[in-house]
Amino acid sequence: MTDEELKNLEKEVRKLKRKSQEWASQLHDLVEDRLPAGYEELPTMSQSAYDACKAWADANARLMAATETAS
């Protein structure tokens, strides 16, 4: 992996981490402010948070593998 590709992957990981944190914050707000009345939002919001965290975990694993290979 080139230095540029590695930098792009690092940038992607940071972006995906931020997105997952945003979904976690939204989920927290739902739990703190809108439950039990907003219970119907839980499945969709939970799935979105899961998907964002999974995307981050996958990208982070690729980054870890790439940095181990580069070392």
DSSP file (Angstrom, degrees, kcal/mol; ACC not computed):
  #  RESIDUE AA STRUCTURE BP1 BP2  ACC     N-H-->O    O-->H-N    N-H-->O    O-->H-N    TCO  KAPPA ALPHA  PHI   PSI    X-CA   Y-CA   Z-CA
    1    1 A M              0   0    0      0, 0.0     2,-0.0     0, 0.0     0, 0.0   0.000 360.0 360.0 360.0 132.0    0.0    0.0    0.0
    2    2 A T     >  -     0   0    0      1,-0.1     4,-2.4     4,-0.0     5,-0.2  -0.270 360.0-109.1 -73.9 164.3    1.4    3.4   -1.0
    3    3 A D  H  > S+     0   0    0      1,-0.2     4,-2.4     2,-0.2     5,-0.2   0.893 121.1  51.8 -59.7 -39.7    1.7    6.2    1.5
    4    4 A E  H  > S+     0   0    0      2,-0.2     4,-2.4     1,-0.2    -1,-0.2   0.914 109.3  48.6 -65.3 -42.9   -1.1    8.0   -0.3
    5    5 A E  H  > S+     0   0    0      2,-0.2     4,-2.2     1,-0.2    -1,-0.2   0.900 111.6  50.5 -63.4 -40.0   -3.4    5.0    0.0
    6    6 A L  H  X S+     0   0    0     -4,-2.4     4,-2.4     2,-0.2    -2,-0.2   0.910 110.3  49.0 -64.4 -42.9   -2.5    4.6    3.7
    7    7 A K  H  X S+     0   0    0     -4,-2.4     4,-2.3     2,-0.2    -2,-0.2   0.899 111.0  50.7 -63.3 -40.5   -3.3    8.3    4.3
    8    8 A N  H  X S+     0   0    0     -4,-2.4     4,-2.3     2,-0.2    -2,-0.2   0.892 110.4  49.3 -64.2 -39.3   -6.6    8.0    2.5
    9    9 A L  H  X S+     0   0    0     -4,-2.2     4,-2.5     2,-0.2    -2,-0.2   0.903 109.9  51.0 -66.9 -41.0   -7.5    4.9    4.5
   10   10 A E  H  X S+     0   0    0     -4,-2.4     4,-2.3     2,-0.2    -2,-0.2   0.911 110.7  49.5 -60.3 -42.1   -6.6    6.8    7.8
   11   11 A K  H  X S+     0   0    0     -4,-2.3     4,-2.4     1,-0.2    -2,-0.2   0.909 110.3  50.5 -63.1 -43.0   -8.9    9.6    6.6
   12   12 A E  H  X S+     0   0    0     -4,-2.3     4,-2.8     2,-0.2     5,-0.2   0.904 109.2  51.1 -61.9 -42.3  -11.7    7.2    5.9
   13   13 A V  H  X S+     0   0    0     -4,-2.5     4,-2.4     2,-0.2    -2,-0.2   0.923 110.7  48.2 -62.5 -44.3  -11.3    5.6    9.3
   14   14 A R  H  X S+     0   0    0     -4,-2.3     4,-2.2     2,-0.2    -1,-0.2   0.914 112.9  48.6 -61.4 -42.6  -11.5    9.0   11.0
   15   15 A K  H  X S+     0   0    0     -4,-2.4     4,-2.2     1,-0.2    -2,-0.2   0.925 113.0  46.7 -64.0 -45.3  -14.6    9.9    9.0
   16   16 A L  H  X S+     0   0    0     -4,-2.8     4,-2.3     2,-0.2    40,-0.3   0.858 110.4  53.2 -67.6 -34.8  -16.4    6.6    9.7
   17   17 A K  H  X S+     0   0    0     -4,-2.4     4,-2.3    -5,-0.2    -1,-0.2   0.926 108.8  49.7 -64.4 -43.6  -15.5    6.9   13.4
   18   18 A R  H  X S+     0   0    0     -4,-2.2     4,-2.1     1,-0.2    -2,-0.2   0.918 110.9  49.9 -60.9 -43.2  -17.1   10.4   13.5
   19   19 A K  H  X S+     0   0    0     -4,-2.2     4,-2.2     1,-0.2    -1,-0.2   0.912 110.3  49.6 -62.5 -41.9  -20.2    9.1   11.8
   20   20 A S  H  X S+     0   0    0     -4,-2.3     4,-2.2    32,-0.3    -1,-0.2   0.886 110.6  50.5 -65.7 -36.9  -20.5    6.2   14.2
   21   21 A Q  H  X S+     0   0    0     -4,-2.3     4,-2.2     2,-0.2    -1,-0.2   0.864 108.0  53.3 -67.2 -35.9  -20.2    8.7   17.1
   22   22 A E  H  X S+     0   0    0     -4,-2.1     4,-2.2     2,-0.2    -2,-0.2   0.919 110.2  47.0 -64.3 -43.0  -22.9   10.9   15.6
   23   23 A W  H  X S+     0   0    0     -4,-2.2     4,-2.6     2,-0.2    -2,-0.2   0.896 110.4  52.9 -65.5 -39.0  -25.2    7.9   15.4
   24   24 A A  H  X S+     0   0    0     -4,-2.2     4,-2.5     1,-0.2    -1,-0.2   0.903 109.3  49.8 -61.5 -40.4  -24.4    7.0   19.0
   25   25 A S  H  X S+     0   0    0     -4,-2.2     4,-2.6     2,-0.2    -2,-0.2   0.907 110.8  48.6 -64.5 -42.5  -25.2   10.5   20.1
   26   26 A Q  H  X S+     0   0    0     -4,-2.2     4,-2.2     2,-0.2    -2,-0.2   0.906 111.8  49.4 -64.7 -40.7  -28.5   10.4   18.3
   27   27 A L  H  X S+     0   0    0     -4,-2.6     4,-2.3     2,-0.2    -2,-0.2   0.907 110.6  50.8 -64.3 -41.5  -29.3    7.0   19.9
   28   28 A H  H  X S+     0   0    0     -4,-2.5     4,-3.0     1,-0.2     5,-0.3   0.926 109.0  51.1 -60.3 -45.8  -28.4    8.4   23.3
   29   29 A D  H  X>S+     0   0    0     -4,-2.6     4,-2.9     1,-0.2     5,-0.6   0.895 109.0  51.7 -60.6 -39.8  -30.7   11.4   22.7
   30   30 A L  I  X>S+     0   0    0     -4,-2.2     4,-1.8     3,-0.2     5,-1.0   0.947 113.3  44.1 -60.4 -48.2  -33.5    9.1   21.8
   31   31 A V  I  <5S+     0   0    0     -4,-2.3     4,-0.4     1,-0.2    -2,-0.2   0.919 120.6  40.1 -64.4 -44.3  -33.1    7.1   24.9
   32   32 A E  I  <5S+     0   0    0     -4,-3.0    -2,-0.2    -5,-0.2    -1,-0.2   0.871 130.8  20.1 -73.4 -38.0  -32.7   10.1   27.2
   33   33 A D  I  <5S+     0   0    0     -4,-2.9    -3,-0.2    -5,-0.3    -2,-0.2   0.746 126.6  32.4-110.0 -27.5  -35.3   12.4   25.7
   34   34 A R  I  X<S+     0   0    0     -4,-1.8     4,-3.4    -5,-0.6     5,-0.2   0.511  81.5 136.9-120.6  -3.9  -37.9   10.6   23.7
   35   35 A L  T  4< +     0   0    0     -5,-1.0    -4,-0.0    -4,-0.4     0, 0.0  -0.685  64.7  18.4 -89.4 148.0  -38.5    7.1   25.2
   36   36 A P  T >4 S+     0   0    0      0, 0.0     3,-1.6     0, 0.0    -1,-0.3  -0.999 129.3  48.3 -84.9 -10.5  -40.8    5.5   25.8
   37   37 A A  T 34 S+     0   0    0      1,-0.3     3,-0.4     2,-0.1    -2,-0.3   0.842 112.7  49.9 -62.0 -32.7  -43.0    7.6   23.4
   38   38 A G  T >< S+     0   0    0     -4,-3.4     3,-2.2     1,-0.2     4,-0.4   0.123  70.8 123.5 -93.1  22.7  -40.4    7.4   20.6
   39   39 A Y  G X   +     0   0    0     -3,-1.6     3,-1.3     1,-0.3    -1,-0.2   0.764  63.2  67.4 -56.6 -28.0  -39.9    3.6   20.7
   40   40 A E  G 3  S+     0   0    0     -3,-0.4     4,-0.4     1,-0.3    -1,-0.3   0.717  93.6  59.9 -68.1 -18.4  -40.8    3.2   17.1
   41   41 A E  G <> S+     0   0    0     -3,-2.2     4,-2.5     1,-0.2     5,-0.3   0.687  84.9  84.2 -78.0 -19.0  -37.6    5.0   16.1
   42   42 A L  H <> S+     0   0    0     -3,-1.3     4,-3.0    -4,-0.4     5,-0.3   0.892  85.3  48.8 -56.8 -50.2  -35.5    2.4   17.9
   43   43 A P  H  > S+     0   0    0      0, 0.0     4,-2.2     0, 0.0    -1,-0.2   0.939 117.2  40.3 -60.1 -47.2  -35.2   -0.2   15.1
   44   44 A T  H  > S+     0   0    0     -4,-0.4     4,-2.2     2,-0.2    -2,-0.2   0.930 119.3  44.9 -66.8 -45.8  -34.2    2.1   12.3
   45   45 A M  H  X S+     0   0    0     -4,-2.5     4,-2.4     1,-0.2    -1,-0.2   0.898 113.4  50.6 -67.2 -39.8  -31.9    4.2   14.5
   46   46 A S  H  X S+     0   0    0     -4,-3.0     4,-2.7    -5,-0.3    -1,-0.2   0.907 110.6  49.4 -64.1 -41.6  -30.3    1.2   16.0
   47   47 A Q  H  X S+     0   0    0     -4,-2.2     4,-2.9    -5,-0.3    -2,-0.2   0.906 110.9  49.8 -64.7 -41.3  -29.7   -0.4   12.6
   48   48 A S  H  X S+     0   0    0     -4,-2.2     4,-2.2     2,-0.2    -2,-0.2   0.911 112.1  47.7 -63.6 -41.9  -28.1    2.9   11.4
   49   49 A A  H  X S+     0   0    0     -4,-2.4     4,-2.4     2,-0.2    -2,-0.2   0.919 112.9  49.1 -64.6 -43.2  -25.8    3.1   14.4
   50   50 A Y  H  X S+     0   0    0     -4,-2.7     4,-2.7     1,-0.2    -2,-0.2   0.934 111.1  49.4 -60.3 -47.4  -24.9   -0.6   14.0
   51   51 A D  H  X S+     0   0    0     -4,-2.9     4,-2.4     1,-0.2    -1,-0.2   0.895 111.5  49.0 -61.3 -40.8  -24.1   -0.1   10.3
   52   52 A A  H  X S+     0   0    0     -4,-2.2     4,-2.0     2,-0.2   -32,-0.3   0.910 113.2  46.7 -65.7 -42.3  -22.0    2.9   11.0
   53   53 A C  H  X S+     0   0    0     -4,-2.4     4,-2.6     2,-0.2    -2,-0.2   0.889 112.3  50.4 -67.5 -38.5  -20.0    1.1   13.7
   54   54 A K  H  X S+     0   0    0     -4,-2.7     4,-2.6     2,-0.2     5,-0.2   0.913 109.1  51.2 -65.2 -42.9  -19.6   -1.9   11.5
   55   55 A A  H  X S+     0   0    0     -4,-2.4     4,-2.2     1,-0.2    -2,-0.2   0.910 112.3  47.1 -60.8 -42.3  -18.3    0.2    8.6
   56   56 A W  H  X S+     0   0    0     -4,-2.0     4,-3.0   -40,-0.3     5,-0.2   0.935 111.8  50.0 -63.7 -45.9  -15.8    1.9   11.0
   57   57 A A  H  X S+     0   0    0     -4,-2.6     4,-2.2     1,-0.2    -2,-0.2   0.898 111.7  48.3 -61.5 -41.3  -14.7   -1.5   12.4
   58   58 A D  H  X S+     0   0    0     -4,-2.6     4,-2.0     2,-0.2    -1,-0.2   0.935 114.8  44.4 -64.1 -46.8  -14.1   -2.9    8.9
   59   59 A A  H  X S+     0   0    0     -4,-2.2     4,-2.3    -5,-0.2    -2,-0.2   0.893 112.8  52.1 -65.6 -39.4  -12.1    0.1    7.8
   60   60 A N  H  X S+     0   0    0     -4,-3.0     4,-2.8     1,-0.2    -1,-0.2   0.884 107.7  52.0 -65.2 -38.2  -10.1    0.1   11.0
   61   61 A A  H  X S+     0   0    0     -4,-2.2     4,-2.4    -5,-0.2    -1,-0.2   0.904 109.5  49.7 -64.0 -40.7   -9.3   -3.6   10.6
   62   62 A R  H  X S+     0   0    0     -4,-2.0     4,-2.3     2,-0.2    -2,-0.2   0.906 111.8  49.1 -62.8 -40.7   -8.0   -2.8    7.1
   63   63 A L  H  X S+     0   0    0     -4,-2.3     4,-2.6     2,-0.2     5,-0.2   0.926 110.6  49.3 -64.8 -45.0   -5.9    0.1    8.5
   64   64 A M  H  X S+     0   0    0     -4,-2.8     4,-2.0     1,-0.2    -2,-0.2   0.911 112.6  48.1 -61.8 -42.3   -4.5   -2.1   11.2
   65   65 A A  H  X S+     0   0    0     -4,-2.4     4,-2.0     1,-0.2    -1,-0.2   0.903 112.6  49.2 -64.3 -40.8   -3.6   -4.8    8.7
   66   66 A A  H  X S+     0   0    0     -4,-2.3     4,-1.9     1,-0.2    -2,-0.2   0.886 111.6  47.8 -67.7 -38.9   -2.0   -2.3    6.4
   67   67 A T  H  X S+     0   0    0     -4,-2.6     4,-1.1     2,-0.2    -1,-0.2   0.841 110.9  51.5 -73.4 -31.8    0.1   -0.7    9.1
   68   68 A E  H  < S+     0   0    0     -4,-2.0    -2,-0.2    -5,-0.2    -1,-0.2   0.900 111.3  48.1 -67.3 -40.2    1.3   -4.1   10.3
   69   69 A T  H  < S+     0   0    0     -4,-2.0    -2,-0.2     1,-0.2    -1,-0.2   0.873 110.5  51.7 -66.1 -37.6    2.3   -5.0    6.8
   70   70 A A  H  <        0   0    0     -4,-1.9    -1,-0.2     1,-0.2    -2,-0.2   0.738 360.0 360.0 -73.1 -22.6    4.1   -1.6    6.4
   71   71 A S     <        0   0    0     -4,-1.1    -1,-0.2    -3,-0.2    -2,-0.2   0.486 360.0 360.0 -75.5 360.0    6.1   -2.1    9.6
